[in-house]
Amino acid sequence: MLSRSGHEAGEGVEVVTGDLAADVGIDVAVAGVEIIVHCAGGPKGDEDKARNLVRAASRAGARHLVYISVVGADRIPVAGGVDRAMFGYFASKLAAGRVVAESGLPWTTLRATQFHDLVLLVARYLAKLPVVPVFPGFQFQPVDTDEVAARLVELALGQPAGLVPEMGGPKVYGMAELVRSYLQATDRRRWLLPIGLPTQAAAAIRAGANLTPDHAVGHRTWEEFLRDRLADARTEPPARAPREVGTPA
Ligand SMILES: NC(=O)c1ccc[n+]([C@@H]2O[C@H](COP(=O)([O-])OP(=O)(O)OC[C@H]3O[C@@H](n4cnc5c(N)ncnc54)[C@H](OP(=O)(O)O)[C@@H]3O)[C@@H](O)[C@H]2O)c1
């Protein structure tokens, strides 16, 4: 495994410290590796990371490169300004996917919807605000990270297959619905403040470009995930006394 910060090795995992963006340590990480699963991603810069990886992987003679992208990467047009700042991630994933597809290496790319963990991260962040902004019309189809990981393993052990069918969670939720479920489950009360985003990317998301209802293959629901996570009290910071603003959600 390649990591910038270094993780503890274990369970047959050997860790190489490096950085795909800075092009450091990649040759060492891929030396002798036949199958590469490229999960390293962030809000921006994934194209450069992919380019550095495929160069090293080609030199090493890798025989299968598996990449995880996001549903909507090809359907959400990202212009400049606000779109780039808020939704540049989708363009970055699309560009990285092209690098993989044009690498000359045998490849497989899976596009998945948002992970439950990401929804929880965002909900936790938003819940710290006294008034929570939500984007009307935004919907999400969260999928379980373990299920996506299992699919990536299956793909990695199979033949290179190019762009494979998308993977989405079992249900679609409105953004406000997701936020409310978190607030309710953690006994918080907040006002939700609807904010319309008049941008191209936001319009595409309102039209469902980030969803894949025909590929709702995930099993674990957001409700199950949230219940399980919150059952582990150690992972959940104690609820702070909310600052009430009128009648909250
Ligand atoms: N989260 C979602 O909802 C979602 C949905 C669809 C697809 N995806 C894709 O799935 C992948 C994993 O997402 P995630 O949310 O699980 O991400 P994450 O928790 O932020 O993990 C990203 C991983 O990438 C590694 N990484 C980032 N930049 C790196 C660099 N420059 N060099 C080497 N390693 C680097 C990080 O390792 P270190 O910090 O140890 O270096 C970390 O392990 C990403 O490609 C993401 O775009 C995510």
The ligand as a Tripos MOL2 file, in Angstrom:
@<TRIPOS>MOLECULE
LIG
   48    52     1     0     0
SMALL
NO_CHARGES

@<TRIPOS>ATOM
      1 N1        -15.9410    9.2860   -0.5250 N.am      1 LIG1
      2 C1        -16.8570    9.1260   -1.4980 C.2       1 LIG1
      3 O1        -18.0440    9.3920   -1.3180 O.2       1 LIG1
      4 C2        -16.4170    8.5940   -2.8430 C.ar      1 LIG1
      5 C3        -17.3730    8.2780   -3.8250 C.ar      1 LIG1
      6 C4        -16.9480    7.7670   -5.0530 C.ar      1 LIG1
      7 C5        -15.6040    7.5970   -5.2900 C.ar      1 LIG1
      8 N2        -14.6960    7.9290   -4.3270 N.ar      1 LIG1
      9 C6        -13.2780    7.7410   -4.5990 C.3       1 LIG1
     10 O2        -12.8080    6.6700   -3.8030 O.3       1 LIG1
     11 C7        -11.4570    6.9110   -3.4060 C.3       1 LIG1
     12 C8        -11.3470    6.8420   -1.9020 C.3       1 LIG1
     13 O3        -12.2080    7.8310   -1.3490 O.3       1 LIG1
     14 P1        -12.2640    8.0990    0.2090 P.3       1 LIG1
     15 O4        -13.3780    9.0270    0.4430 O.co2     1 LIG1
     16 O5        -12.2030    6.7950    0.9360 O.co2     1 LIG1
     17 O6        -10.9530    8.9120    0.3670 O.3       1 LIG1
     18 P2        -10.0760    9.1900    1.6590 P.3       1 LIG1
     19 O7        -10.6860    8.5880    2.8560 O.co2     1 LIG1
     20 O8         -9.7570   10.6430    1.6340 O.co2     1 LIG1
     21 O9         -8.7920    8.3810    1.3120 O.3       1 LIG1
     22 C9         -8.0030    8.8150    0.2680 C.3       1 LIG1
     23 C10        -6.7730    7.9650    0.2880 C.3       1 LIG1
     24 O10        -5.9380    8.4610   -0.7380 O.3       1 LIG1
     25 C11        -4.6240    8.5430   -0.2300 C.3       1 LIG1
     26 N3         -4.0120    9.6800   -0.8970 N.ar      1 LIG1
     27 C12        -4.5560   10.8920   -1.1260 C.ar      1 LIG1
     28 N4         -3.6800   11.6780   -1.7790 N.ar      1 LIG1
     29 C13        -2.5620   10.9320   -1.9430 C.ar      1 LIG1
     30 C14        -1.3010   11.1790   -2.5490 C.ar      1 LIG1
     31 N5         -1.0200   12.3810   -3.0720 N.pl3     1 LIG1
     32 N6         -0.3810   10.1900   -2.5740 N.ar      1 LIG1
     33 C15        -0.6710    8.9790   -2.0220 C.ar      1 LIG1
     34 N7         -1.8460    8.6880   -1.4370 N.ar      1 LIG1
     35 C16        -2.7740    9.6530   -1.3970 C.ar      1 LIG1
     36 C17        -4.7550    8.7710    1.2540 C.3       1 LIG1
     37 O11        -3.6990    8.1380    1.9150 O.3       1 LIG1
     38 P3         -2.7610    8.9050    2.9730 P.3       1 LIG1
     39 O12        -3.5740   10.0140    3.5870 O.co2     1 LIG1
     40 O13        -2.3840    7.8170    3.9020 O.co2     1 LIG1
     41 O14        -1.6430    9.4010    2.1420 O.co2     1 LIG1
     42 C18        -6.0440    8.0470    1.5920 C.3       1 LIG1
     43 O15        -5.7770    6.7270    1.9950 O.3       1 LIG1
     44 C19       -11.0990    8.2730   -3.9850 C.3       1 LIG1
     45 O16       -10.4550    8.0860   -5.2140 O.3       1 LIG1
     46 C20       -12.4450    8.9480   -4.2000 C.3       1 LIG1
     47 O17       -12.4160    9.9290   -5.2060 O.3       1 LIG1
     48 C21       -15.0660    8.4060   -3.1080 C.ar      1 LIG1
@<TRIPOS>BOND
     1     1     2 1
     2     2     3 2
     3     2     4 1
     4     4     5 ar
     5     4    48 ar
     6     5     6 ar
     7     6     7 ar
     8     7     8 ar
     9     8     9 1
    10     8    48 ar
    11     9    10 1
    12     9    46 1
    13    10    11 1
    14    11    12 1
    15    11    44 1
    16    12    13 1
    17    13    14 1
    18    14    15 2
    19    14    16 1
    20    14    17 1
    21    17    18 1
    22    18    19 2
    23    18    20 1
    24    18    21 1
    25    21    22 1
    26    22    23 1
    27    23    24 1
    28    23    42 1
    29    24    25 1
    30    25    26 1
    31    25    36 1
    32    26    27 ar
    33    26    35 ar
    34    27    28 ar
    35    28    29 ar
    36    29    30 ar
    37    29    35 ar
    38    30    31 1
    39    30    32 ar
    40    32    33 ar
    41    33    34 ar
    42    34    35 ar
    43    36    37 1
    44    36    42 1
    45    37    38 1
    46    38    39 2
    47    38    40 1
    48    38    41 1
    49    42    43 1
    50    44    45 1
    51    44    46 1
    52    46    47 1
@<TRIPOS>SUBSTRUCTURE
     1 LIG1         1 GROUP 0 **** ****
